[in-house]
Amino acid sequence: MSLESAIDPSVPPSGTGCLECDAAGGWWIHLRRCARCGHIGCCDDSPSKHATKHAKETGHPVIRSFEPGESWFWNFDTEELRESGPELAPPVSRPADQPVPGPAGRVPRDWAEQLGNG
């Protein structure tokens, strides 16, 4: 599936944080947005990797960074990175005051050790 055919620019994001992590009380490193349905999931550096799981489960192969100042797209099918693409419905990133990792209050003190980075 081409990048353009996998994107629906009219769909807003599902929220300001990872949908599944928020529901389960989890945390994330960075956020990714499904360019087809707006699902917000956590990146592959996060413990749960919900953005990739969403792409595999739904067949929606294109994500966009949901981080402030980033506009790149990734196509899981073709492993193609594009530095930019069509404008998506706002908001285009998580709130700038949300910490990384996030969200505030749910990140364990030993988060880096949990990820093997400590």
VEXZA-912065 format. One line per 10 residues: number of its first residue (from 1); their letters; for each residue z, y, x of N, C-alpha, C. Coordinates in nm, 2 decimals. Atoms other than C-alpha are relative to their C-alpha. Layout:
N
NUM	a	Z/Y/X/Z/Y/X/Z/Y/X; ...
//
This chain:
118
1	mslesaidps	0.00/-0.12/0.09/0.00/0.00/0.00/0.00/0.12/0.09; 0.00/-0.12/-0.08/-0.09/0.34/0.14/0.12/0.09/-0.03; -0.11/-0.10/0.02/0.16/0.61/0.19/-0.01/0.08/-0.12; 0.02/-0.09/0.11/0.01/0.83/-0.07/0.02/-0.08/-0.14; -0.01/0.07/0.13/-0.01/0.56/-0.34/0.14/-0.05/-0.03; -0.14/0.05/0.02/0.36/0.46/-0.28/0.10/0.11/-0.03; -0.09/-0.12/0.02/0.49/0.81/-0.35/-0.02/0.06/-0.14; 0.01/-0.08/0.13/0.58/0.98/-0.68/0.08/0.12/0.03; -0.07/-0.13/-0.04/0.67/1.34/-0.58/0.08/0.06/-0.12; -0.06/-0.06/0.11/0.79/1.42/-0.93/0.14/-0.06/-0.03
11	vppsgtgcle	-0.12/0.07/0.03/1.09/1.18/-0.93/0.12/0.06/0.09; -0.12/-0.05/-0.08/1.43/1.34/-0.83/0.08/-0.11/0.07; -0.08/0.10/-0.06/1.67/1.16/-0.60/0.11/-0.05/-0.10; -0.10/0.07/0.09/1.93/0.92/-0.76/0.14/0.07/0.02; -0.13/-0.06/-0.02/2.22/1.13/-0.62/0.00/0.07/0.13; -0.02/-0.07/-0.13/2.36/1.29/-0.31/0.05/-0.10/0.11; -0.05/0.10/-0.09/2.48/0.96/-0.15/-0.06/-0.13/-0.03; 0.06/0.13/0.02/2.39/0.60/-0.12/0.06/-0.06/-0.13; -0.03/0.04/0.13/2.39/0.46/-0.47/0.10/-0.12/0.00; -0.08/0.12/0.00/2.54/0.12/-0.39/0.13/0.02/0.08
21	cdaaggwwih	-0.12/-0.02/-0.07/2.79/0.24/-0.13/0.09/0.09/-0.09; -0.09/-0.08/0.09/2.92/0.50/-0.38/0.06/-0.08/-0.11; -0.05/0.09/0.11/2.96/0.23/-0.65/0.11/-0.09/0.06; -0.09/0.10/-0.06/3.14/0.00/-0.40/0.11/0.07/0.08; -0.10/-0.07/-0.09/3.35/0.27/-0.22/-0.03/-0.01/0.14; 0.04/0.01/-0.14/3.16/0.22/0.10/-0.04/0.13/0.07; 0.03/-0.12/-0.08/3.03/0.46/0.36/-0.13/-0.03/0.08; 0.13/0.01/-0.07/2.71/0.52/0.56/-0.01/0.10/0.12; 0.04/-0.09/-0.11/2.56/0.68/0.87/-0.09/0.11/-0.05; 0.10/-0.09/0.05/2.24/0.84/0.74/-0.06/-0.05/-0.13
31	lrrcarcghi	0.06/0.04/0.14/2.06/0.84/0.40/-0.15/0.01/0.00; 0.14/0.01/0.02/1.71/0.75/0.30/-0.03/0.00/-0.14; 0.04/-0.01/0.14/1.52/0.82/-0.02/-0.12/-0.08/-0.02; 0.12/0.07/0.04/1.28/0.59/-0.19/-0.10/0.10/-0.05; 0.10/-0.10/0.04/0.96/0.79/-0.22/-0.07/-0.03/-0.14; 0.06/0.04/0.13/0.86/0.60/-0.54/0.09/0.03/-0.11; -0.09/-0.01/0.12/1.17/0.60/-0.76/0.12/0.09/0.03; -0.11/-0.09/-0.03/1.42/0.84/-0.58/0.13/-0.07/0.04; -0.13/0.07/-0.03/1.68/0.57/-0.50/0.05/0.05/0.14; -0.06/-0.04/-0.13/1.91/0.70/-0.22/0.08/-0.12/0.05
41	gccddspskh	-0.06/0.12/-0.07/2.02/0.42/0.02/0.04/0.04/0.14; -0.04/-0.03/-0.14/2.19/0.41/0.35/-0.10/-0.07/0.10; 0.09/0.04/-0.11/2.00/0.36/0.68/0.04/-0.13/0.06; -0.03/0.12/-0.07/1.98/0.05/0.89/0.11/0.00/0.11; -0.11/-0.02/-0.09/2.24/0.19/1.13/0.14/-0.01/-0.08; -0.12/0.01/0.09/2.49/0.18/0.83/0.03/-0.14/-0.02; -0.04/0.14/0.01/2.69/-0.13/0.76/-0.08/-0.08/-0.11; 0.06/0.08/0.11/2.51/-0.22/0.43/-0.15/0.01/0.00; 0.15/0.00/-0.01/2.14/-0.12/0.50/-0.06/0.00/-0.14; 0.05/0.00/0.14/2.08/-0.04/0.13/-0.14/0.05/-0.02
51	atkhaketgh	0.14/-0.05/0.02/1.75/0.15/0.18/-0.10/-0.11/0.03; 0.09/0.11/-0.03/1.58/-0.15/0.34/0.01/-0.11/-0.11; -0.01/0.09/0.11/1.73/-0.38/0.08/-0.07/0.04/-0.13; 0.07/-0.05/0.12/1.60/-0.16/-0.20/-0.15/-0.02/0.02; 0.14/0.01/-0.03/1.25/-0.16/-0.04/-0.04/-0.15/-0.02; 0.03/0.14/0.01/1.25/-0.54/-0.01/0.01/-0.05/-0.15; -0.03/0.05/0.14/1.39/-0.60/-0.37/-0.10/0.06/-0.10; 0.08/-0.07/0.10/1.16/-0.35/-0.55/-0.15/0.00/0.04; 0.14/-0.01/-0.04/0.84/-0.36/-0.34/-0.04/0.15/0.02; 0.03/-0.14/-0.03/0.87/0.02/-0.29/0.01/0.02/0.15
61	pvirsfepge	0.00/0.01/-0.14/0.77/0.04/0.07/0.03/0.13/0.08; -0.01/-0.13/-0.08/0.80/0.41/0.16/0.13/0.07/-0.03; -0.12/-0.08/0.01/1.12/0.60/0.23/-0.03/0.13/0.07; 0.00/-0.13/-0.07/1.18/0.96/0.34/0.14/0.02/0.04; -0.13/-0.04/-0.05/1.47/1.08/0.54/0.07/0.09/-0.11; -0.07/-0.08/0.09/1.74/1.23/0.31/0.10/0.08/0.08; -0.09/-0.08/-0.08/1.90/1.42/0.60/-0.05/0.14/0.01; 0.05/-0.14/-0.01/1.89/1.80/0.63/-0.09/0.02/0.12; 0.09/-0.04/-0.11/1.61/1.93/0.84/-0.10/-0.11/0.04; 0.09/0.11/-0.03/1.42/1.60/0.84/-0.10/-0.02/-0.11
71	swfwnfdtee	0.10/0.02/0.11/1.09/1.54/0.65/-0.09/-0.12/0.03; 0.08/0.12/-0.03/0.96/1.21/0.80/0.00/-0.10/-0.11; 0.01/0.11/0.10/0.84/0.92/0.59/-0.02/-0.13/0.09; 0.02/0.13/-0.06/0.84/0.55/0.69/-0.05/-0.10/-0.10; 0.06/0.10/0.09/0.62/0.28/0.54/0.04/-0.14/0.06; -0.04/0.13/-0.05/0.79/-0.06/0.57/-0.12/-0.10/0.01; 0.11/0.09/0.00/0.46/-0.24/0.49/-0.08/0.01/0.12; 0.09/-0.03/-0.12/0.26/-0.08/0.77/0.07/0.03/0.13; -0.08/-0.05/-0.12/0.55/0.02/1.00/-0.05/0.13/0.05; 0.06/-0.13/-0.04/0.39/0.36/1.00/0.10/0.11/-0.03
81	lresgpelap	-0.09/-0.12/0.02/0.60/0.68/1.06/-0.09/0.12/-0.01; 0.07/-0.13/0.01/0.47/1.01/0.95/0.10/0.11/0.00; -0.10/-0.11/-0.02/0.64/1.33/1.05/0.01/0.09/-0.12; 0.00/-0.08/0.13/0.56/1.49/0.71/-0.08/-0.07/-0.10; 0.08/0.05/0.11/0.41/1.42/0.38/0.01/0.09/-0.12; -0.01/-0.09/0.12/0.40/1.55/0.02/0.15/0.04/-0.02; -0.13/-0.05/0.04/0.69/1.76/-0.10/0.05/-0.09/-0.12; -0.06/0.07/0.11/0.93/1.56/-0.32/0.09/0.09/-0.08; -0.08/-0.08/0.09/1.13/1.68/-0.61/0.14/0.03/0.06; -0.13/-0.03/-0.07/1.45/1.86/-0.50/0.11/-0.07/-0.07
91	pvsrpadqpv	-0.01/-0.04/-0.13/1.69/1.82/-0.36/-0.06/-0.09/0.10; 0.07/0.08/-0.10/1.52/1.70/-0.04/0.09/-0.06/0.10; -0.10/0.06/-0.10/1.84/1.61/0.15/0.14/0.00/-0.06; -0.14/0.00/0.04/2.20/1.53/0.11/0.06/0.14/0.02; -0.06/-0.13/-0.03/2.43/1.84/0.10/0.03/0.02/0.15; -0.01/-0.03/-0.15/2.44/2.00/0.45/0.15/-0.01/0.04; -0.14/0.00/-0.04/2.82/2.01/0.43/0.06/-0.14/-0.01; -0.05/0.14/0.00/2.85/1.63/0.38/0.00/-0.05/0.15; -0.01/0.04/-0.14/2.97/1.48/0.71/-0.08/-0.13/0.03; 0.07/0.12/-0.05/2.79/1.22/0.92/0.09/-0.07/0.10
101	pgpagrvprd	0.03/0.08/0.12/2.90/0.95/0.89/0.07/0.05/-0.12; -0.06/-0.05/0.12/3.00/1.00/0.53/0.01/-0.11/-0.10; -0.05/-0.14/0.04/3.11/1.06/0.27/0.14/0.02/0.05; -0.14/-0.04/-0.04/3.43/1.25/0.35/0.10/-0.09/-0.07; -0.11/0.07/0.06/3.74/1.05/0.29/-0.02/-0.15/-0.01; 0.02/0.15/0.01/3.58/0.70/0.30/-0.05/-0.06/0.13; 0.05/0.05/-0.13/3.47/0.66/0.66/0.13/-0.05/0.08; -0.12/0.05/-0.07/3.72/0.44/0.85/0.01/0.06/0.14; -0.02/-0.06/-0.13/3.87/0.58/1.17/-0.07/-0.08/0.11; 0.06/0.08/-0.10/3.73/0.29/1.37/-0.15/-0.03/-0.04
111	waeqlgng	0.13/0.03/0.05/3.38/0.32/1.22/-0.10/-0.04/0.12; 0.09/0.03/-0.12/3.21/0.32/1.57/0.02/-0.14/0.05; -0.03/0.14/-0.05/3.39/0.00/1.67/-0.06/-0.10/-0.10; 0.05/0.09/0.10/3.29/-0.16/1.34/-0.15/-0.02/0.01; 0.14/0.01/-0.02/2.93/-0.09/1.42/-0.04/-0.05/0.14; 0.02/0.04/-0.14/2.97/-0.21/1.78/-0.04/0.11/0.10; 0.04/-0.12/-0.08/2.93/0.14/1.92/0.13/0.06/0.07; -0.12/-0.06/-0.05/3.29/0.19/2.03/0.04/-0.03/0.14
//
